[in-house]
Amino acid sequence: MELVSKQLTQKENLDVAHHNTILSQLLSLIPRHDFERLERKHSSGRQPRIFTRWS
């Protein structure tokens, strides 16, 4: 049972790493200066929220 649990945890870690890679690839399509310009334009003046991996 412990071995199965350990294998699932390793698979979950690989899945998260894969999603981070996909996010990185998507963000690489947007020039950083354009992103920052849009951020300033549409900013509400509040601090951005901090997201956990559970949100």
mmCIF entry with sequence, helices, sheets and N, C-alpha, C, O atoms, coordinates in Angstrom:
data_MODEL
# 
_entry.id   MODEL 
# 
_entity.id                         1 
_entity.type                       polymer 
_entity.pdbx_number_of_molecules   1 
# 
_entity_poly.entity_id                      1 
_entity_poly.type                           'polypeptide(L)' 
_entity_poly.nstd_linkage                   no 
_entity_poly.nstd_monomer                   no 
_entity_poly.pdbx_seq_one_letter_code       MELVSKQLTQKENLDVAHHNTILSQLLSLIPRHDFERLERKHSSGRQPRIFTRWS 
_entity_poly.pdbx_seq_one_letter_code_can   MELVSKQLTQKENLDVAHHNTILSQLLSLIPRHDFERLERKHSSGRQPRIFTRWS 
_entity_poly.pdbx_strand_id                 A 
# 
loop_
_entity_poly_seq.entity_id 
_entity_poly_seq.num 
_entity_poly_seq.mon_id 
_entity_poly_seq.hetero 
1 1  MET n 
1 2  GLU n 
1 3  LEU n 
1 4  VAL n 
1 5  SER n 
1 6  LYS n 
1 7  GLN n 
1 8  LEU n 
1 9  THR n 
1 10 GLN n 
1 11 LYS n 
1 12 GLU n 
1 13 ASN n 
1 14 LEU n 
1 15 ASP n 
1 16 VAL n 
1 17 ALA n 
1 18 HIS n 
1 19 HIS n 
1 20 ASN n 
1 21 THR n 
1 22 ILE n 
1 23 LEU n 
1 24 SER n 
1 25 GLN n 
1 26 LEU n 
1 27 LEU n 
1 28 SER n 
1 29 LEU n 
1 30 ILE n 
1 31 PRO n 
1 32 ARG n 
1 33 HIS n 
1 34 ASP n 
1 35 PHE n 
1 36 GLU n 
1 37 ARG n 
1 38 LEU n 
1 39 GLU n 
1 40 ARG n 
1 41 LYS n 
1 42 HIS n 
1 43 SER n 
1 44 SER n 
1 45 GLY n 
1 46 ARG n 
1 47 GLN n 
1 48 PRO n 
1 49 ARG n 
1 50 ILE n 
1 51 PHE n 
1 52 THR n 
1 53 ARG n 
1 54 TRP n 
1 55 SER n 
# 
_struct_asym.id          A 
_struct_asym.entity_id   1 
# 
loop_
_struct_conf.conf_type_id 
_struct_conf.id 
_struct_conf.pdbx_PDB_helix_id 
_struct_conf.beg_label_comp_id 
_struct_conf.beg_label_asym_id 
_struct_conf.beg_label_seq_id 
_struct_conf.pdbx_beg_PDB_ins_code 
_struct_conf.end_label_comp_id 
_struct_conf.end_label_asym_id 
_struct_conf.end_label_seq_id 
_struct_conf.pdbx_end_PDB_ins_code 
_struct_conf.beg_auth_comp_id 
_struct_conf.beg_auth_asym_id 
_struct_conf.beg_auth_seq_id 
_struct_conf.end_auth_comp_id 
_struct_conf.end_auth_asym_id 
_struct_conf.end_auth_seq_id 
_struct_conf.pdbx_PDB_helix_class 
_struct_conf.details 
_struct_conf.pdbx_PDB_helix_length 
HELX_P HELX_P1 AA1 GLU A 2  ? LEU A 27 ? GLU A 2  LEU A 27 1 ? 26 
HELX_P HELX_P2 AA2 ARG A 32 ? HIS A 42 ? ARG A 32 HIS A 42 1 ? 11 
# 
_struct_conf_type.id          HELX_P 
_struct_conf_type.criteria    ? 
_struct_conf_type.reference   ? 
# 
loop_
_atom_site.group_PDB 
_atom_site.id 
_atom_site.type_symbol 
_atom_site.label_atom_id 
_atom_site.label_alt_id 
_atom_site.label_comp_id 
_atom_site.label_asym_id 
_atom_site.label_entity_id 
_atom_site.label_seq_id 
_atom_site.pdbx_PDB_ins_code 
_atom_site.Cartn_x 
_atom_site.Cartn_y 
_atom_site.Cartn_z 
_atom_site.occupancy 
_atom_site.B_iso_or_equiv 
_atom_site.pdbx_formal_charge 
_atom_site.auth_seq_id 
_atom_site.auth_comp_id 
_atom_site.auth_asym_id 
_atom_site.auth_atom_id 
_atom_site.pdbx_PDB_model_num 
ATOM 1   N N  . MET A 1 1  ? 0.822  -1.192 0.000   1.00 0.00 ? 1  MET A N  1 
ATOM 2   C CA . MET A 1 1  ? 0.000  0.000  0.000   1.00 0.00 ? 1  MET A CA 1 
ATOM 3   C C  . MET A 1 1  ? 0.869  1.260  0.000   1.00 0.00 ? 1  MET A C  1 
ATOM 4   O O  . MET A 1 1  ? 0.571  2.221  -0.710  1.00 0.00 ? 1  MET A O  1 
ATOM 5   N N  . GLU A 1 2  ? 1.929  1.258  0.786   1.00 0.00 ? 2  GLU A N  1 
ATOM 6   C CA . GLU A 1 2  ? 2.804  2.427  0.865   1.00 0.00 ? 2  GLU A CA 1 
ATOM 7   C C  . GLU A 1 2  ? 3.487  2.687  -0.481  1.00 0.00 ? 2  GLU A C  1 
ATOM 8   O O  . GLU A 1 2  ? 3.677  3.841  -0.866  1.00 0.00 ? 2  GLU A O  1 
ATOM 9   N N  . LEU A 1 3  ? 3.853  1.631  -1.188  1.00 0.00 ? 3  LEU A N  1 
ATOM 10  C CA . LEU A 1 3  ? 4.495  1.769  -2.493  1.00 0.00 ? 3  LEU A CA 1 
ATOM 11  C C  . LEU A 1 3  ? 3.546  2.427  -3.490  1.00 0.00 ? 3  LEU A C  1 
ATOM 12  O O  . LEU A 1 3  ? 3.956  3.291  -4.265  1.00 0.00 ? 3  LEU A O  1 
ATOM 13  N N  . VAL A 1 4  ? 2.286  2.023  -3.471  1.00 0.00 ? 4  VAL A N  1 
ATOM 14  C CA . VAL A 1 4  ? 1.292  2.613  -4.372  1.00 0.00 ? 4  VAL A CA 1 
ATOM 15  C C  . VAL A 1 4  ? 1.114  4.094  -4.051  1.00 0.00 ? 4  VAL A C  1 
ATOM 16  O O  . VAL A 1 4  ? 1.035  4.925  -4.955  1.00 0.00 ? 4  VAL A O  1 
ATOM 17  N N  . SER A 1 5  ? 1.051  4.414  -2.775  1.00 0.00 ? 5  SER A N  1 
ATOM 18  C CA . SER A 1 5  ? 0.909  5.808  -2.353  1.00 0.00 ? 5  SER A CA 1 
ATOM 19  C C  . SER A 1 5  ? 2.104  6.637  -2.819  1.00 0.00 ? 5  SER A C  1 
ATOM 20  O O  . SER A 1 5  ? 1.936  7.763  -3.288  1.00 0.00 ? 5  SER A O  1 
ATOM 21  N N  . LYS A 1 6  ? 3.303  6.083  -2.691  1.00 0.00 ? 6  LYS A N  1 
ATOM 22  C CA . LYS A 1 6  ? 4.518  6.795  -3.112  1.00 0.00 ? 6  LYS A CA 1 
ATOM 23  C C  . LYS A 1 6  ? 4.511  7.004  -4.625  1.00 0.00 ? 6  LYS A C  1 
ATOM 24  O O  . LYS A 1 6  ? 4.907  8.067  -5.105  1.00 0.00 ? 6  LYS A O  1 
ATOM 25  N N  . GLN A 1 7  ? 4.064  5.999  -5.379  1.00 0.00 ? 7  GLN A N  1 
ATOM 26  C CA . GLN A 1 7  ? 4.009  6.125  -6.831  1.00 0.00 ? 7  GLN A CA 1 
ATOM 27  C C  . GLN A 1 7  ? 3.002  7.195  -7.242  1.00 0.00 ? 7  GLN A C  1 
ATOM 28  O O  . GLN A 1 7  ? 3.258  7.959  -8.173  1.00 0.00 ? 7  GLN A O  1 
ATOM 29  N N  . LEU A 1 8  ? 1.861  7.259  -6.559  1.00 0.00 ? 8  LEU A N  1 
ATOM 30  C CA . LEU A 1 8  ? 0.868  8.283  -6.871  1.00 0.00 ? 8  LEU A CA 1 
ATOM 31  C C  . LEU A 1 8  ? 1.413  9.675  -6.589  1.00 0.00 ? 8  LEU A C  1 
ATOM 32  O O  . LEU A 1 8  ? 1.191  10.600 -7.370  1.00 0.00 ? 8  LEU A O  1 
ATOM 33  N N  . THR A 1 9  ? 2.118  9.826  -5.489  1.00 0.00 ? 9  THR A N  1 
ATOM 34  C CA . THR A 1 9  ? 2.704  11.121 -5.152  1.00 0.00 ? 9  THR A CA 1 
ATOM 35  C C  . THR A 1 9  ? 3.715  11.543 -6.216  1.00 0.00 ? 9  THR A C  1 
ATOM 36  O O  . THR A 1 9  ? 3.749  12.710 -6.604  1.00 0.00 ? 9  THR A O  1 
ATOM 37  N N  . GLN A 1 10 ? 4.527  10.619 -6.685  1.00 0.00 ? 10 GLN A N  1 
ATOM 38  C CA . GLN A 1 10 ? 5.495  10.936 -7.735  1.00 0.00 ? 10 GLN A CA 1 
ATOM 39  C C  . GLN A 1 10 ? 4.773  11.319 -9.021  1.00 0.00 ? 10 GLN A C  1 
ATOM 40  O O  . GLN A 1 10 ? 5.199  12.242 -9.715  1.00 0.00 ? 10 GLN A O  1 
ATOM 41  N N  . LYS A 1 11 ? 3.679  10.619 -9.348  1.00 0.00 ? 11 LYS A N  1 
ATOM 42  C CA . LYS A 1 11 ? 2.912  10.948 -10.548 1.00 0.00 ? 11 LYS A CA 1 
ATOM 43  C C  . LYS A 1 11 ? 2.300  12.339 -10.422 1.00 0.00 ? 11 LYS A C  1 
ATOM 44  O O  . LYS A 1 11 ? 2.307  13.106 -11.385 1.00 0.00 ? 11 LYS A O  1 
ATOM 45  N N  . GLU A 1 12 ? 1.768  12.674 -9.242  1.00 0.00 ? 12 GLU A N  1 
ATOM 46  C CA . GLU A 1 12 ? 1.205  14.003 -9.034  1.00 0.00 ? 12 GLU A CA 1 
ATOM 47  C C  . GLU A 1 12 ? 2.272  15.070 -9.225  1.00 0.00 ? 12 GLU A C  1 
ATOM 48  O O  . GLU A 1 12 ? 1.996  16.111 -9.822  1.00 0.00 ? 12 GLU A O  1 
ATOM 49  N N  . ASN A 1 13 ? 3.470  14.840 -8.740  1.00 0.00 ? 13 ASN A N  1 
ATOM 50  C CA . ASN A 1 13 ? 4.566  15.798 -8.912  1.00 0.00 ? 13 ASN A CA 1 
ATOM 51  C C  . ASN A 1 13 ? 4.908  15.973 -10.379 1.00 0.00 ? 13 ASN A C  1 
ATOM 52  O O  . ASN A 1 13 ? 5.170  17.092 -10.821 1.00 0.00 ? 13 ASN A O  1 
ATOM 53  N N  . LEU A 1 14 ? 4.911  14.890 -11.141 1.00 0.00 ? 14 LEU A N  1 
ATOM 54  C CA . LEU A 1 14 ? 5.185  14.985 -12.573 1.00 0.00 ? 14 LEU A CA 1 
ATOM 55  C C  . LEU A 1 14 ? 4.073  15.744 -13.279 1.00 0.00 ? 14 LEU A C  1 
ATOM 56  O O  . LEU A 1 14 ? 4.340  16.533 -14.186 1.00 0.00 ? 14 LEU A O  1 
ATOM 57  N N  . ASP A 1 15 ? 2.817  15.514 -12.870 1.00 0.00 ? 15 ASP A N  1 
ATOM 58  C CA . ASP A 1 15 ? 1.699  16.222 -13.474 1.00 0.00 ? 15 ASP A CA 1 
ATOM 59  C C  . ASP A 1 15 ? 1.817  17.727 -13.239 1.00 0.00 ? 15 ASP A C  1 
ATOM 60  O O  . ASP A 1 15 ? 1.591  18.518 -14.154 1.00 0.00 ? 15 ASP A O  1 
ATOM 61  N N  . VAL A 1 16 ? 2.168  18.120 -12.028 1.00 0.00 ? 16 VAL A N  1 
ATOM 62  C CA . VAL A 1 16 ? 2.329  19.538 -11.711 1.00 0.00 ? 16 VAL A CA 1 
ATOM 63  C C  . VAL A 1 16 ? 3.468  20.125 -12.537 1.00 0.00 ? 16 VAL A C  1 
ATOM 64  O O  . VAL A 1 16 ? 3.344  21.231 -13.062 1.00 0.00 ? 16 VAL A O  1 
ATOM 65  N N  . ALA A 1 17 ? 4.549  19.414 -12.653 1.00 0.00 ? 17 ALA A N  1 
ATOM 66  C CA . ALA A 1 17 ? 5.680  19.893 -13.452 1.00 0.00 ? 17 ALA A CA 1 
ATOM 67  C C  . ALA A 1 17 ? 5.259  20.070 -14.905 1.00 0.00 ? 17 ALA A C  1 
ATOM 68  O O  . ALA A 1 17 ? 5.675  21.026 -15.559 1.00 0.00 ? 17 ALA A O  1 
ATOM 69  N N  . HIS A 1 18 ? 4.447  19.166 -15.411 1.00 0.00 ? 18 HIS A N  1 
ATOM 70  C CA . HIS A 1 18 ? 3.973  19.259 -16.791 1.00 0.00 ? 18 HIS A CA 1 
ATOM 71  C C  . HIS A 1 18 ? 3.103  20.499 -16.971 1.00 0.00 ? 18 HIS A C  1 
ATOM 72  O O  . HIS A 1 18 ? 3.240  21.207 -17.968 1.00 0.00 ? 18 HIS A O  1 
ATOM 73  N N  . HIS A 1 19 ? 2.215  20.768 -16.027 1.00 0.00 ? 19 HIS A N  1 
ATOM 74  C CA . HIS A 1 19 ? 1.352  21.940 -16.122 1.00 0.00 ? 19 HIS A CA 1 
ATOM 75  C C  . HIS A 1 19 ? 2.171  23.223 -16.032 1.00 0.00 ? 19 HIS A C  1 
ATOM 76  O O  . HIS A 1 19 ? 1.869  24.195 -16.724 1.00 0.00 ? 19 HIS A O  1 
ATOM 77  N N  . ASN A 1 20 ? 3.186  23.241 -15.202 1.00 0.00 ? 20 ASN A N  1 
ATOM 78  C CA . ASN A 1 20 ? 4.043  24.419 -15.123 1.00 0.00 ? 20 ASN A CA 1 
ATOM 79  C C  . ASN A 1 20 ? 4.732  24.659 -16.458 1.00 0.00 ? 20 ASN A C  1 
ATOM 80  O O  . ASN A 1 20 ? 4.899  25.805 -16.875 1.00 0.00 ? 20 ASN A O  1 
ATOM 81  N N  . THR A 1 21 ? 5.125  23.607 -17.115 1.00 0.00 ? 21 THR A N  1 
ATOM 82  C CA . THR A 1 21 ? 5.774  23.736 -18.412 1.00 0.00 ? 21 THR A CA 1 
ATOM 83  C C  . THR A 1 21 ? 4.806  24.290 -19.444 1.00 0.00 ? 21 THR A C  1 
ATOM 84  O O  . THR A 1 21 ? 5.179  25.147 -20.245 1.00 0.00 ? 21 THR A O  1 
ATOM 85  N N  . ILE A 1 22 ? 3.574  23.813 -19.433 1.00 0.00 ? 22 ILE A N  1 
ATOM 86  C CA . ILE A 1 22 ? 2.567  24.314 -20.369 1.00 0.00 ? 22 ILE A CA 1 
ATOM 87  C C  . ILE A 1 22 ? 2.306  25.795 -20.109 1.00 0.00 ? 22 ILE A C  1 
ATOM 88  O O  . ILE A 1 22 ? 2.224  26.584 -21.050 1.00 0.00 ? 22 ILE A O  1 
ATOM 89  N N  . LEU A 1 23 ? 2.177  26.176 -18.842 1.00 0.00 ? 23 LEU A N  1 
ATOM 90  C CA . LEU A 1 23 ? 1.971  27.584 -18.509 1.00 0.00 ? 23 LEU A CA 1 
ATOM 91  C C  . LEU A 1 23 ? 3.149  28.426 -18.993 1.00 0.00 ? 23 LEU A C  1 
ATOM 92  O O  . LEU A 1 23 ? 2.956  29.512 -19.540 1.00 0.00 ? 23 LEU A O  1 
ATOM 93  N N  . SER A 1 24 ? 4.335  27.940 -18.796 1.00 0.00 ? 24 SER A N  1 
ATOM 94  C CA . SER A 1 24 ? 5.525  28.659 -19.249 1.00 0.00 ? 24 SER A CA 1 
ATOM 95  C C  . SER A 1 24 ? 5.511  28.830 -20.768 1.00 0.00 ? 24 SER A C  1 
ATOM 96  O O  . SER A 1 24 ? 5.867  29.891 -21.281 1.00 0.00 ? 24 SER A O  1 
ATOM 97  N N  . GLN A 1 25 ? 5.103  27.795 -21.474 1.00 0.00 ? 25 GLN A N  1 
ATOM 98  C CA . GLN A 1 25 ? 5.044  27.873 -22.934 1.00 0.00 ? 25 GLN A CA 1 
ATOM 99  C C  . GLN A 1 25 ? 4.001  28.891 -23.384 1.00 0.00 ? 25 GLN A C  1 
ATOM 100 O O  . GLN A 1 25 ? 4.235  29.646 -24.328 1.00 0.00 ? 25 GLN A O  1 
ATOM 101 N N  . LEU A 1 26 ? 2.861  28.914 -22.717 1.00 0.00 ? 26 LEU A N  1 
ATOM 102 C CA . LEU A 1 26 ? 1.829  29.885 -23.073 1.00 0.00 ? 26 LEU A CA 1 
ATOM 103 C C  . LEU A 1 26 ? 2.294  31.312 -22.806 1.00 0.00 ? 26 LEU A C  1 
ATOM 104 O O  . LEU A 1 26 ? 2.085  32.205 -23.628 1.00 0.00 ? 26 LEU A O  1 
ATOM 105 N N  . LEU A 1 27 ? 2.921  31.518 -21.660 1.00 0.00 ? 27 LEU A N  1 
ATOM 106 C CA . LEU A 1 27 ? 3.389  32.861 -21.326 1.00 0.00 ? 27 LEU A CA 1 
ATOM 107 C C  . LEU A 1 27 ? 4.512  33.323 -22.242 1.00 0.00 ? 27 LEU A C  1 
ATOM 108 O O  . LEU A 1 27 ? 4.690  34.523 -22.451 1.00 0.00 ? 27 LEU A O  1 
ATOM 109 N N  . SER A 1 28 ? 5.260  32.393 -22.781 1.00 0.00 ? 28 SER A N  1 
ATOM 110 C CA . SER A 1 28 ? 6.354  32.777 -23.675 1.00 0.00 ? 28 SER A CA 1 
ATOM 111 C C  . SER A 1 28 ? 5.834  33.375 -24.987 1.00 0.00 ? 28 SER A C  1 
ATOM 112 O O  . SER A 1 28 ? 6.591  34.017 -25.714 1.00 0.00 ? 28 SER A O  1 
ATOM 113 N N  . LEU A 1 29 ? 4.551  33.170 -25.293 1.00 0.00 ? 29 LEU A N  1 
ATOM 114 C CA . LEU A 1 29 ? 3.962  33.724 -26.510 1.00 0.00 ? 29 LEU A CA 1 
ATOM 115 C C  . LEU A 1 29 ? 3.629  35.209 -26.366 1.00 0.00 ? 29 LEU A C  1 
ATOM 116 O O  . LEU A 1 29 ? 3.419  35.904 -27.361 1.00 0.00 ? 29 LEU A O  1 
ATOM 117 N N  . ILE A 1 30 ? 3.583  35.688 -25.125 1.00 0.00 ? 30 ILE A N  1 
ATOM 118 C CA . ILE A 1 30 ? 3.212  37.074 -24.858 1.00 0.00 ? 30 ILE A CA 1 
ATOM 119 C C  . ILE A 1 30 ? 4.469  37.850 -24.474 1.00 0.00 ? 30 ILE A C  1 
ATOM 120 O O  . ILE A 1 30 ? 5.128  37.506 -23.493 1.00 0.00 ? 30 ILE A O  1 
ATOM 121 N N  . PRO A 1 31 ? 4.812  38.896 -25.235 1.00 0.00 ? 31 PRO A N  1 
ATOM 122 C CA . PRO A 1 31 ? 5.971  39.701 -24.858 1.00 0.00 ? 31 PRO A CA 1 
ATOM 123 C C  . PRO A 1 31 ? 5.776  40.297 -23.462 1.00 0.00 ? 31 PRO A C  1 
ATOM 124 O O  . PRO A 1 31 ? 4.696  40.788 -23.135 1.00 0.00 ? 31 PRO A O  1 
ATOM 125 N N  . ARG A 1 32 ? 6.813  40.251 -22.659 1.00 0.00 ? 32 ARG A N  1 
ATOM 126 C CA . ARG A 1 32 ? 6.704  40.698 -21.266 1.00 0.00 ? 32 ARG A CA 1 
ATOM 127 C C  . ARG A 1 32 ? 6.307  42.166 -21.162 1.00 0.00 ? 32 ARG A C  1 
ATOM 128 O O  . ARG A 1 32 ? 5.517  42.527 -20.290 1.00 0.00 ? 32 ARG A O  1 
ATOM 129 N N  . HIS A 1 33 ? 6.842  43.018 -22.035 1.00 0.00 ? 33 HIS A N  1 
ATOM 130 C CA . HIS A 1 33 ? 6.505  44.441 -21.945 1.00 0.00 ? 33 HIS A CA 1 
ATOM 131 C C  . HIS A 1 33 ? 5.030  44.689 -22.263 1.00 0.00 ? 33 HIS A C  1 
ATOM 132 O O  . HIS A 1 33 ? 4.423  45.594 -21.691 1.00 0.00 ? 33 HIS A O  1 
ATOM 133 N N  . ASP A 1 34 ? 4.445  43.896 -23.170 1.00 0.00 ? 34 ASP A N  1 
ATOM 134 C CA . ASP A 1 34 ? 3.011  44.016 -23.452 1.00 0.00 ? 34 ASP A CA 1 
ATOM 135 C C  . ASP A 1 34 ? 2.187  43.588 -22.243 1.00 0.00 ? 34 ASP A C  1 
ATOM 136 O O  . ASP A 1 34 ? 1.195  44.228 -21.898 1.00 0.00 ? 34 ASP A O  1 
ATOM 137 N N  . PHE A 1 35 ? 2.607  42.504 -21.609 1.00 0.00 ? 35 PHE A N  1 
ATOM 138 C CA . PHE A 1 35 ? 1.909  42.021 -20.419 1.00 0.00 ? 35 PHE A CA 1 
ATOM 139 C C  . PHE A 1 35 ? 1.954  43.070 -19.312 1.00 0.00 ? 35 PHE A C  1 
ATOM 140 O O  . PHE A 1 35 ? 0.937  43.354 -18.681 1.00 0.00 ? 35 PHE A O  1 
ATOM 141 N N  . GLU A 1 36 ? 3.136  43.646 -19.077 1.00 0.00 ? 36 GLU A N  1 
ATOM 142 C CA . GLU A 1 36 ? 3.278  44.652 -18.024 1.00 0.00 ? 36 GLU A CA 1 
ATOM 143 C C  . GLU A 1 36 ? 2.482  45.912 -18.349 1.00 0.00 ? 36 GLU A C  1 
ATOM 144 O O  . GLU A 1 36 ? 1.926  46.537 -17.446 1.00 0.00 ? 36 GLU A O  1 
ATOM 145 N N  . ARG A 1 37 ? 2.421  46.295 -19.626 1.00 0.00 ? 37 ARG A N  1 
ATOM 146 C CA . ARG A 1 37 ? 1.641  47.468 -20.033 1.00 0.00 ? 37 ARG A CA 1 
ATOM 147 C C  . ARG A 1 37 ? 0.155  47.234 -19.762 1.00 0.00 ? 37 ARG A C  1 
ATOM 148 O O  . ARG A 1 37 ? -0.527 48.112 -19.232 1.00 0.00 ? 37 ARG A O  1 
ATOM 149 N N  . LEU A 1 38 ? -0.344 46.056 -20.125 1.00 0.00 ? 38 LEU A N  1 
ATOM 150 C CA . LEU A 1 38 ? -1.750 45.734 -19.867 1.00 0.00 ? 38 LEU A CA 1 
ATOM 151 C C  . LEU A 1 38 ? -2.040 45.641 -18.373 1.00 0.00 ? 38 LEU A C  1 
ATOM 152 O O  . LEU A 1 38 ? -3.115 46.021 -17.909 1.00 0.00 ? 38 LEU A O  1 
ATOM 153 N N  . GLU A 1 39 ? -1.063 45.131 -17.633 1.00 0.00 ? 39 GLU A N  1 
ATOM 154 C CA . GLU A 1 39 ? -1.223 45.044 -16.182 1.00 0.00 ? 39 GLU A CA 1 
ATOM 155 C C  . GLU A 1 39 ? -1.386 46.443 -15.579 1.00 0.00 ? 39 GLU A C  1 
ATOM 156 O O  . GLU A 1 39 ? -2.257 46.660 -14.737 1.00 0.00 ? 39 GLU A O  1 
ATOM 157 N N  . ARG A 1 40 ? -0.557 47.381 -16.006 1.00 0.00 ? 40 ARG A N  1 
ATOM 158 C CA . ARG A 1 40 ? -0.663 48.755 -15.496 1.00 0.00 ? 40 ARG A CA 1 
ATOM 159 C C  . ARG A 1 40 ? -1.985 49.398 -15.917 1.00 0.00 ? 40 ARG A C  1 
ATOM 160 O O  . ARG A 1 40 ? -2.617 50.101 -15.129 1.00 0.00 ? 40 ARG A O  1 
ATOM 161 N N  . LYS A 1 41 ? -2.399 49.155 -17.158 1.00 0.00 ? 41 LYS A N  1 
ATOM 162 C CA . LYS A 1 41 ? -3.623 49.759 -17.681 1.00 0.00 ? 41 LYS A CA 1 
ATOM 163 C C  . LYS A 1 41 ? -4.857 49.270 -16.930 1.00 0.00 ? 41 LYS A C  1 
ATOM 164 O O  . LYS A 1 41 ? -5.761 50.055 -16.647 1.00 0.00 ? 41 LYS A O  1 
ATOM 165 N N  . HIS A 1 42 ? -4.899 47.996 -16.610 1.00 0.00 ? 42 HIS A N  1 
ATOM 166 C CA . HIS A 1 42 ? -6.096 47.401 -16.013 1.00 0.00 ? 42 HIS A CA 1 
ATOM 167 C C  . HIS A 1 42 ? -5.954 47.147 -14.515 1.00 0.00 ? 42 HIS A C  1 
ATOM 168 O O  . HIS A 1 42 ? -6.793 46.474 -13.917 1.00 0.00 ? 42 HIS A O  1 
ATOM 169 N N  . SER A 1 43 ? -4.919 47.672 -13.921 1.00 0.00 ? 43 SER A N  1 
ATOM 170 C CA . SER A 1 43 ? -4.681 47.461 -12.493 1.00 0.00 ? 43 SER A CA 1 
ATOM 171 C C  . SER A 1 43 ? -5.742 48.182 -11.670 1.00 0.00 ? 43 SER A C  1 
ATOM 172 O O  . SER A 1 43 ? -6.155 49.294 -12.000 1.00 0.00 ? 43 SER A O  1 
ATOM 173 N N  . SER A 1 44 ? -6.172 47.534 -10.598 1.00 0.00 ? 44 SER A N  1 
ATOM 174 C CA . SER A 1 44 ? -7.155 48.149 -9.702  1.00 0.00 ? 44 SER A CA 1 
ATOM 175 C C  . SER A 1 44 ? -6.467 48.864 -8.546  1.00 0.00 ? 44 SER A C  1 
ATOM 176 O O  . SER A 1 44 ? -7.141 49.420 -7.679  1.00 0.00 ? 44 SER A O  1 
ATOM 177 N N  . GLY A 1 45 ? -5.138 48.860 -8.520  1.00 0.00 ? 45 GLY A N  1 
ATOM 178 C CA . GLY A 1 45 ? -4.403 49.506 -7.449  1.00 0.00 ? 45 GLY A CA 1 
ATOM 179 C C  . GLY A 1 45 ? -4.220 48.629 -6.224  1.00 0.00 ? 45 GLY A C  1 
ATOM 180 O O  . GLY A 1 45 ? -3.553 49.026 -5.268  1.00 0.00 ? 45 GLY A O  1 
ATOM 181 N N  . ARG A 1 46 ? -4.799 47.457 -6.243  1.00 0.00 ? 46 ARG A N  1 
ATOM 182 C CA . ARG A 1 46 ? -4.658 46.537 -5.111  1.00 0.00 ? 46 ARG A CA 1 
ATOM 183 C C  . ARG A 1 46 ? -3.475 45.619 -5.358  1.00 0.00 ? 46 ARG A C  1 
ATOM 184 O O  . ARG A 1 46 ? -3.039 45.418 -6.491  1.00 0.00 ? 46 ARG A O  1 
ATOM 185 N N  . GLN A 1 47 ? -2.975 45.072 -4.271  1.00 0.00 ? 47 GLN A N  1 
ATOM 186 C CA . GLN A 1 47 ? -1.906 44.085 -4.394  1.00 0.00 ? 47 GLN A CA 1 
ATOM 187 C C  . GLN A 1 47 ? -2.483 42.829 -5.043  1.00 0.00 ? 47 GLN A C  1 
ATOM 188 O O  . GLN A 1 47 ? -3.617 42.451 -4.751  1.00 0.00 ? 47 GLN A O  1 
ATOM 189 N N  . PRO A 1 48 ? -1.722 42.181 -5.913  1.00 0.00 ? 48 PRO A N  1 
ATOM 190 C CA . PRO A 1 48 ? -2.226 40.939 -6.505  1.00 0.00 ? 48 PRO A CA 1 
ATOM 191 C C  . PRO A 1 48 ? -2.383 39.867 -5.434  1.00 0.00 ? 48 PRO A C  1 
ATOM 192 O O  . PRO A 1 48 ? -1.637 39.830 -4.455  1.00 0.00 ? 48 PRO A O  1 
ATOM 193 N N  . ARG A 1 49 ? -3.348 39.012 -5.636  1.00 0.00 ? 49 ARG A N  1 
ATOM 194 C CA . ARG A 1 49 ? -3.556 37.917 -4.693  1.00 0.00 ? 49 ARG A CA 1 
ATOM 195 C C  . ARG A 1 49 ? -2.475 36.869 -4.884  1.00 0.00 ? 49 ARG A C  1 
ATOM 196 O O  . ARG A 1 49 ? -1.931 36.692 -5.974  1.00 0.00 ? 49 ARG A O  1 
ATOM 197 N N  . ILE A 1 50 ? -2.188 36.194 -3.813  1.00 0.00 ? 50 ILE A N  1 
ATOM 198 C CA . ILE A 1 50 ? -1.220 35.104 -3.880  1.00 0.00 ? 50 ILE A CA 1 
ATOM 199 C C  . ILE A 1 50 ? -2.006 33.810 -3.980  1.00 0.00 ? 50 ILE A C  1 
ATOM 200 O O  . ILE A 1 50 ? -2.836 33.511 -3.122  1.00 0.00 ? 50 ILE A O  1 
ATOM 201 N N  . PHE A 1 51 ? -1.747 33.057 -5.014  1.00 0.00 ? 51 PHE A N  1 
ATOM 202 C CA . PHE A 1 51 ? -2.455 31.807 -5.217  1.00 0.00 ? 51 PHE A CA 1 
ATOM 203 C C  . PHE A 1 51 ? -1.621 30.656 -4.688  1.00 0.00 ? 51 PHE A C  1 
ATOM 204 O O  . PHE A 1 51 ? -0.402 30.610 -4.859  1.00 0.00 ? 51 PHE A O  1 
ATOM 205 N N  . THR A 1 52 ? -2.295 29.752 -4.057  1.00 0.00 ? 52 THR A N  1 
ATOM 206 C CA . THR A 1 52 ? -1.636 28.528 -3.637  1.00 0.00 ? 52 THR A CA 1 
ATOM 207 C C  . THR A 1 52 ? -1.917 27.481 -4.696  1.00 0.00 ? 52 THR A C  1 
ATOM 208 O O  . THR A 1 52 ? -2.722 27.708 -5.599  1.00 0.00 ? 52 THR A O  1 
ATOM 209 N N  . ARG A 1 53 ? -1.281 26.375 -4.596  1.00 0.00 ? 53 ARG A N  1 
ATOM 210 C CA . ARG A 1 53 ? -1.544 25.342 -5.594  1.00 0.00 ? 53 ARG A CA 1 
ATOM 211 C C  . ARG A 1 53 ? -2.903 24.698 -5.389  1.00 0.00 ? 53 ARG A C  1 
ATOM 212 O O  . ARG A 1 53 ? -3.332 23.884 -6.206  1.00 0.00 ? 53 ARG A O  1 
ATOM 213 N N  . TRP A 1 54 ? -3.579 25.049 -4.317  1.00 0.00 ? 54 TRP A N  1 
ATOM 214 C CA . TRP A 1 54 ? -4.908 24.498 -4.053  1.00 0.00 ? 54 TRP A CA 1 
ATOM 215 C C  . TRP A 1 54 ? -6.008 25.402 -4.575  1.00 0.00 ? 54 TRP A C  1 
ATOM 216 O O  . TRP A 1 54 ? -7.168 24.991 -4.603  1.00 0.00 ? 54 TRP A O  1 
ATOM 217 N N  . SER A 1 55 ? -5.691 26.598 -4.982  1.00 0.00 ? 55 SER A N  1 
ATOM 218 C CA . SER A 1 55 ? -6.758 27.506 -5.400  1.00 0.00 ? 55 SER A CA 1 
ATOM 219 C C  . SER A 1 55 ? -7.052 27.386 -6.879  1.00 0.00 ? 55 SER A C  1 
ATOM 220 O O  . SER A 1 55 ? -7.926 28.083 -7.394  1.00 0.00 ? 55 SER A O  1 
# 
